[in-house]
């Protein structure tokens, strides 16, 4: 096989292997019991990458970034009060929410950073804050990065990490 096809197959197999490592059993629908932690709000740090580096010369590969926020609670709405995008040096680049966004039970929303917006860097991040009037199942908050060139593409996800619980 030509080297180009071998590289494409290797990239596909690598992406499939990573996807397999990052996914586990499907989560059960949130139930109101003691086994599921509930919260009335959190601050979540979500890693993002506006670009990553390739090859010995560290050639940048620019990526489109999607911030995905999914309300996992089947009964309780949540409100997103902040979704700020920062660069590698903690400089605020964009405030994605001007007014609070309410997500009804099991609804989701997304915010996109265009591939042409290159200032985030490999250490970019989102800071997301959400709240609820009553304890709710915490949302799934992820960033999805993707780029395609010709017949090659790269995509991966990162999951947010809670850094503060609402008091």
Secondary structure, DSSP 8 states (H G I E B T S, - for coil): --HHHHHHHHHHHHHHHHHHHH--S------SSTTS-EEEEEEEEEE--SEEEETTTTEEEE-EEEEEEE---SS--EEEEEEEEE-TTS-EEEE--SS-EEE-TT-EEEEEE-TT---S-TT-EEEEEEEEEEEEE--EEEEEEEEEETTEEEEEEEE-EEEEE--
